[in-house]
């Protein structure tokens, strides 16, 4: 089996990379990333429901949003939740973009209030 372009391969699928093994095998080459994100946030929800459809709470978790940020909105069904999440902004990406796009203006007279 050849390695995938994302760095997975036979070792990743066997759970032999980055100390990932056992139940984490279901994540394949993404197991190490899933484990890291879990350690920073909360336990990973199941990615799909009984019908094999993507679960909105899994997407909410992947984006680093608080539990229920979208999924606990009253009257918002699964399709609308997934639409909102898909159209949303990942907070960490937005923060980094603002850091990169905000130029320093240490001598700007308008910015200094003078």
Backbone bond lengths (Angstrom), bond angles and torsions (degrees), N, CA, C in turn:
res aa  C-N    CA-C-N  psi(-1)  N-CA   C-N-CA  omega(-1)  CA-C   N-CA-C  phi
1 X - - - 1.451 - - 1.527 108.78 -
2 X 1.312 117.74 131.28 1.465 121.90 -179.12 1.520 110.12 -85.08
3 X 1.324 115.35 157.37 1.458 120.14 176.47 1.515 109.99 -70.47
4 X 1.317 115.87 147.75 1.457 119.86 175.85 1.516 108.77 -81.17
5 X 1.333 118.23 161.54 1.459 120.23 178.02 1.525 112.78 -64.93
6 X 1.333 117.12 -14.57 1.459 120.36 -179.66 1.519 112.16 -93.04
7 X 1.336 116.58 7.04 1.454 119.25 174.53 1.508 114.43 97.38
8 X 1.316 118.20 -2.34 1.455 119.81 178.14 1.511 109.38 -83.56
9 X 1.252 117.27 168.61 1.451 122.94 177.87 1.503 108.78 -178.74
10 X 1.304 117.04 -165.22 1.457 119.18 -178.57 1.520 113.21 -56.74
11 X 1.313 117.34 -41.20 1.470 119.52 -178.62 1.523 110.56 -64.38
12 X 1.341 117.02 -40.18 1.463 120.37 -179.77 1.524 110.55 -65.90
13 X 1.334 116.86 -39.65 1.455 120.12 -179.50 1.514 111.62 -70.49
14 X 1.328 117.78 -28.96 1.457 121.47 177.51 1.524 111.55 -81.46
15 X 1.319 117.07 -7.91 1.446 119.89 -179.24 1.513 112.69 83.21
16 X 1.336 117.48 22.31 1.446 120.12 -177.13 1.512 114.46 -98.12
17 X 1.312 119.44 11.19 1.453 122.18 -178.05 1.523 109.42 -113.20
18 X 1.314 117.10 135.79 1.463 123.52 176.13 1.533 112.95 55.68
19 X 1.326 117.26 31.02 1.454 119.69 176.98 1.519 113.85 71.41
20 X 1.313 118.23 18.27 1.458 121.90 -178.55 1.520 108.63 -92.41
21 X 1.317 117.36 125.38 1.458 119.97 178.09 1.529 110.42 -155.43
22 X 1.323 115.32 -179.81 1.462 121.25 175.36 1.518 113.01 65.00
23 X 1.343 115.69 -126.90 1.460 121.38 -175.28 1.519 112.10 -63.25
24 X 1.336 117.25 -21.37 1.450 120.45 -179.13 1.519 112.98 -73.15
25 X 1.323 117.77 -7.85 1.462 120.93 -179.96 1.518 112.42 -59.88
26 X 1.317 118.00 -26.84 1.464 120.07 -177.95 1.518 112.01 -63.29
27 X 1.324 117.72 -21.06 1.463 120.93 -179.60 1.519 112.05 -86.95
28 X 1.320 117.86 -8.52 1.461 121.36 177.46 1.517 111.64 56.83
29 X 1.336 117.42 -131.85 1.459 120.39 -176.05 1.535 113.54 -69.01
30 X 1.320 117.26 -8.47 1.468 120.69 -178.84 1.524 112.62 -96.55
31 X 1.329 117.59 0.45 1.466 121.77 -174.67 1.524 112.78 -57.84
32 X 1.314 117.95 -44.09 1.474 120.00 -178.83 1.528 110.55 -63.47
33 X 1.326 116.81 -41.75 1.470 120.62 179.33 1.528 110.59 -66.32
34 X 1.317 116.71 -42.01 1.467 120.81 178.01 1.523 109.60 -60.90
35 X 1.327 117.61 -45.17 1.472 121.00 179.96 1.520 111.78 -63.00
36 X 1.343 116.90 -41.30 1.472 119.59 178.58 1.526 110.82 -63.17
37 X 1.335 116.35 -44.76 1.468 119.85 -177.43 1.528 110.09 -67.36
38 X 1.333 116.71 -37.62 1.464 121.07 176.19 1.521 110.78 -60.01
39 X 1.336 116.68 -40.92 1.464 120.11 -178.55 1.529 111.57 -68.39
40 X 1.317 117.45 -23.64 1.462 121.66 179.85 1.525 113.14 -92.91
41 X 1.335 116.84 -21.59 1.460 119.86 -174.76 1.521 110.82 -118.58
42 X 1.311 116.52 -98.27 1.465 123.66 -178.75 1.524 107.71 -150.95
43 X 1.330 118.46 172.09 1.465 119.61 179.83 1.528 111.84 -57.08
44 X 1.307 115.32 141.22 1.461 121.28 -178.26 1.526 110.32 -70.27
45 X 1.343 117.51 129.70 1.462 119.32 173.75 1.534 110.06 -74.54
46 X 1.297 116.94 164.16 1.461 120.64 174.79 1.533 108.35 -60.48
47 X 1.322 117.80 137.55 1.464 119.99 -177.17 1.526 114.34 -74.46
48 X 1.338 117.03 -27.73 1.457 119.80 -177.64 1.523 110.66 -131.30
49 X 1.334 115.24 158.62 1.462 120.04 176.99 1.527 109.37 -88.52
50 X 1.320 117.24 -174.75 1.464 121.87 -177.23 1.530 112.15 -61.85
51 X 1.332 117.24 -25.63 1.467 121.44 179.65 1.530 111.85 -87.90
52 X 1.339 117.36 0.73 1.459 120.93 179.55 1.522 114.04 84.07
53 X 1.328 116.86 12.22 1.473 121.08 179.74 1.527 110.76 -89.74
54 X 1.317 115.94 147.72 1.457 122.01 177.88 1.516 110.20 -59.10
55 X 1.329 115.88 134.05 1.458 120.91 178.44 1.521 109.98 -93.73
56 X 1.325 115.75 136.29 1.462 121.59 -178.86 1.526 111.64 -64.87
57 X 1.330 118.30 -34.93 1.462 118.92 -179.57 1.528 111.91 -67.70
58 X 1.339 117.60 -26.29 1.465 120.52 174.40 1.526 110.08 -69.75
59 X 1.320 117.76 -42.68 1.466 121.57 178.05 1.528 109.87 -64.19
60 X 1.313 116.53 -42.33 1.464 122.14 177.22 1.536 109.83 -57.86
61 X 1.328 116.74 -43.47 1.466 121.90 178.34 1.522 110.92 -64.57
62 X 1.340 116.84 -45.78 1.468 120.39 -178.98 1.528 111.14 -59.24
63 X 1.325 116.84 -35.62 1.459 120.44 -178.45 1.520 113.03 -80.71
64 X 1.320 117.08 -4.28 1.464 120.41 177.34 1.511 113.52 78.66
65 X 1.319 117.00 18.10 1.462 120.56 178.96 1.526 109.61 -81.55
66 X 1.310 116.10 153.71 1.462 120.20 176.34 1.519 109.48 -60.40
67 X 1.319 115.64 147.85 1.461 120.37 178.49 1.525 109.96 -58.07
68 X 1.322 116.46 126.49 1.460 121.29 179.33 1.524 114.55 87.32
69 X 1.315 118.68 -1.88 1.471 121.93 -178.16 1.528 110.55 -52.32
70 X 1.321 116.73 -42.71 1.465 122.19 176.82 1.526 110.01 -110.66
71 X 1.319 116.38 -42.35 1.461 120.17 -171.54 1.523 114.48 -70.84
72 X 1.311 118.81 -17.11 1.468 121.31 178.37 1.527 111.95 -98.86
73 X 1.321 117.34 10.80 1.464 120.77 178.80 1.529 108.67 -72.45
74 X 1.323 117.97 121.19 1.470 120.15 -178.55 1.531 111.43 -60.22
75 X 1.336 114.66 137.74 1.458 120.67 175.76 1.518 115.46 78.66
76 X 1.323 117.34 1.98 1.464 121.25 -178.78 1.526 108.19 -101.74
77 X 1.328 116.18 109.00 1.460 121.12 -179.68 1.519 111.84 -78.88
78 X 1.324 116.20 175.28 1.463 121.97 -177.30 1.530 113.38 -54.39
79 X 1.347 120.19 -48.39 1.474 118.86 -179.97 1.531 112.71 -60.78
80 X 1.316 116.87 -41.15 1.468 120.40 179.26 1.535 111.17 -68.95
81 X 1.322 116.48 -35.65 1.462 119.91 177.02 1.520 110.24 -63.02
82 X 1.327 116.77 -46.53 1.466 120.48 -179.96 1.518 111.06 -65.02
83 X 1.325 117.17 -36.21 1.467 120.38 176.45 1.523 110.43 -63.85
84 X 1.332 116.16 -46.79 1.470 120.30 179.51 1.528 110.60 -61.07
85 X 1.315 116.92 -43.70 1.466 120.41 179.79 1.523 111.09 -66.35
86 X 1.312 116.62 -39.45 1.465 120.43 179.31 1.509 112.92 -68.37
87 X 1.321 116.85 -29.79 1.463 120.88 179.24 1.519 112.26 -92.07
88 X 1.314 116.58 -3.98 1.457 120.77 -176.91 1.519 112.71 -81.85
89 X 1.302 114.64 177.33 1.459 122.52 178.55 1.519 108.36 -114.33
90 X 1.322 116.29 133.54 1.460 120.70 176.06 1.533 106.69 -73.24
91 X 1.338 117.91 119.83 1.465 120.54 -174.19 1.530 114.77 -52.70
92 X 1.338 117.46 -40.18 1.462 119.99 -178.61 1.529 111.04 -66.19
93 X 1.328 117.40 -37.31 1.462 120.49 178.26 1.525 110.66 -68.74
94 X 1.319 116.69 -40.31 1.464 120.61 179.23 1.527 110.87 -63.21
95 X 1.325 116.62 -43.38 1.464 120.15 179.56 1.523 111.13 -62.07
96 X 1.325 116.65 -42.97 1.466 120.23 179.70 1.525 110.90 -67.01
97 X 1.319 117.48 -40.03 1.466 120.80 178.30 1.522 110.49 -61.10
98 X 1.320 117.22 -42.40 1.464 119.83 178.76 1.524 111.41 -64.82
99 X 1.331 116.97 -37.47 1.467 120.05 176.42 1.524 111.00 -61.45
100 X 1.313 115.88 -42.80 1.466 120.71 -177.05 1.529 112.77 -74.39
101 X 1.326 116.24 -32.47 1.464 120.11 -174.29 1.519 114.25 -92.31
102 X 1.318 117.77 -14.83 1.455 120.48 -178.88 1.526 108.93 -86.64
103 X 1.312 116.52 107.31 1.467 118.44 -179.28 1.532 111.09 -75.64
104 X 1.300 116.18 149.41 1.469 118.59 176.75 1.531 109.97 -75.75
105 X 1.307 116.80 134.43 1.461 121.97 178.07 1.523 109.89 -126.40
106 X 1.319 118.20 64.94 1.458 119.39 -175.61 1.534 112.95 -67.71
107 X 1.332 118.16 -25.84 1.478 119.39 -176.21 1.526 112.70 -115.86
108 X 1.298 116.72 17.35 1.462 120.67 -178.89 1.527 109.78 -74.00
109 X 1.348 118.79 117.77 1.458 120.73 -177.87 1.531 112.27 -62.62
110 X 1.315 117.96 -36.17 1.461 120.08 -179.85 1.537 110.28 -69.26
111 X 1.353 116.15 -36.84 1.466 120.22 -178.07 1.534 111.29 -74.07
112 X 1.314 117.08 -28.56 1.456 121.12 -177.91 1.515 112.04 -83.05
113 X 1.338 116.25 -4.18 1.464 120.07 179.23 1.521 112.92 78.37
114 X 1.308 117.21 15.18 1.449 119.28 -176.67 1.426 111.04 -110.59
